[in-house]
């Protein structure tokens, strides 16, 4: 059911819409070979790989700053970036006539500023789209900083693509049609100025977090992986995600991919390790793992007593957060050679072009079995995603405090999850060739 606040926002959105509407490495190969060997059964006849559904992925500089897949808009040659979000559950896209609202000083309160959203899903132009079905939808993101409302869902054959030309067409995908998006973004000028930051708002989110249907919590909208499971399109609530090798230019778009229904063992190097993880609490969604220990160029980074007991895995967030106590943050900068800018941002002391390609921030995660661990090396250059606006410095998508394994982490870490068994696994990623698709012979149903 919608909350009273949501109903009020939805009612307001209807009025606004009426007003505005007129206006590999060897280790990876070994893993792949092992997968093939395990399939050889029945007098040497290999069993086929499990059925999967593929999503091509992007990570753009300076715009999305999160992992996305491009949804092709029916009847056009255009696409809309849809956030491929480990930190949420639902799938929604903006519909024609959708309104974007901001300008309030208070979170979750409708502001005075409104504009029509121009990048929308033209479902009426698709021959496969169903008629919209009434569905009261409200979800909140970022502690109430973004609120999405809709009143219908639609099913359609949807095609997703990447900048490298990969394409995946999936029939019968159900999504909410979002009509009103309210964000907490004050308007100090009083002129409802449309800033560059406002231009980065989401026009669609495809949540990949575990489906929830219990007395404690329930997924409020369409859940794509659960729908595919109920249709029999995939055989288990399993997924894996990877990004390809870093592109040559710092402003170039990263590419990658994800599959629902299996694990592609060809997209990482070294061992795929099940890490220590945590179940969702009553007030949380998504994937949570034990914090890593940190090092830089072989030097251990002291982290202190952070009070952080778990880390949020969230490809839909732009900044990695490192669990380092406040009293040791100055030491962190000395150890790494990074600096805190006058505006308080973690930065490289030079232009972004001078960030070295061979320097990594190293994270060691404890395995689910005692004595096991997995190392993930995130190239420092993968954090270069900002024009800092501070002369002589390169702002990084990195902050100290808390623990978030966000989009920059996703560029270097292969991720796998089995929701039925409550398992999460990491391996070193970023090793596949640009635009490479899943290798069917290397796909297994469960985390080995």
C-alpha positions, 0 to 999 in steps of 0.5 A: 500500500502507498503511504499517506505521504506517497498518496499526497505526492502522487496526487500532486504529480497528477496536477503537475502532469496536467499543467506540464503535459500541455507544455584472460588470463590463465586462471580464468581459463582454468576455471572455465576448463574445470566448468566444462569438465564438470559437465561431462556426464552420461558416457562423455556427453556434456550437459548444456549450460543453464539458461541465462538472461544477459544484460550488456553494461556501461560505466560512463564518465561524468554523467551516469557515474554508476553501472547502467544498461541502455534500454532501447526506446520503442519506435526510435533509434534512441536509448535511455540509461537504466541504472543496473542497481545492486542496491535496490529491488524494483524495475521502473522506467519513466513514462511519457508525461513524467515530471521531475520535481525538486527545490524543497529544503526538506527530504521527501517534500514536494518542491516548487520546481518542476520539469517534464522528463524528456527521456521516457519509455515510449511503450505505445510504440512497441507492438509487444507492449501490453496495455498499462495495468493499474498498480500503486507504486511508491519507493524511496531511495537514499534515505528519502532523498529520491522518491518515485511514484507511479500508478501503472505497470506494463509488460513488453519485449525490451532490448538492452544494449551497450556502447560496444554494440552488445544487444540482448532482447528479453520478452515479457519484462514487467516494469512500473511506469514512473510518472513523478520523481521527487528529489531532495535538491534545494534551489537556493537561487529561487529560480529553479535553475537546471544544473548539471547535477540535475541532468544526471537524475535517473530515468530508470532503475533495474534493481538486482537486489534479492527479492523479498516476500516475508512478514518483515519486508516485501519488494514493492514493485516488479522484480525482474529476476524473480519474474524470470524465475517464475516464468521458468526462463532461468532455473535459480535466483543467481546472478553474476556481473563483471566489467571489462578491461579499463578503456584507454582514455579516462573519459571513455566508457567502460563496458561489461555485462551481467547474467541472471541464472548463472555464473560465467567463470570466464570473466575473472582471474584467480579464485572465485571466493565465497565471502562472509556476508549478512542477511538483510535486516528489517530496514535494509535491502541488497547485498552486505559483506564483511569489511575488507582490510586495505593496503596501498602499494604493499603498505597496510592502511591502518583503519582503526575502530570504525564501528563498521561491521558490514559493507554495502555492495551497490553498483548504483552508487558513484562513490566507494566508501572506505572504512577508516576511522576519523582519527586515522584519515590524515594517516591514510593520505600520507600512506597513499599520497592522496590529498583532501582538497579544500572542498573536502574531496579525496583527490589525486595531487595532479591532473587526472591524466597523471594518475598512474595506471599501475597503482591499485587500492587493494582490498582483502575480504574474509571468506565465508570459511575460516582462513579463506580470503580474496584480494580485489585490486582496484586501479586508482585510475578507475576512481577518476570520474570527476571534473573536480573544479579545483585547479591542479587536483583530480577528484576521485569517486572515493570517500573515507568513512562507512563502507560502500562498494560502489560502481568503481569497485564494480569495475575491478571485482567480479560479483556473483550471488546465489539468493536461494543459498544466501551466498556472495562471491568475489574474484578479480575482474576487469580482465575480459576484452571490451564488449565481450559477451558471456561464454556459454561453455563457461557458465555454471548454475551455482557458485562453485 
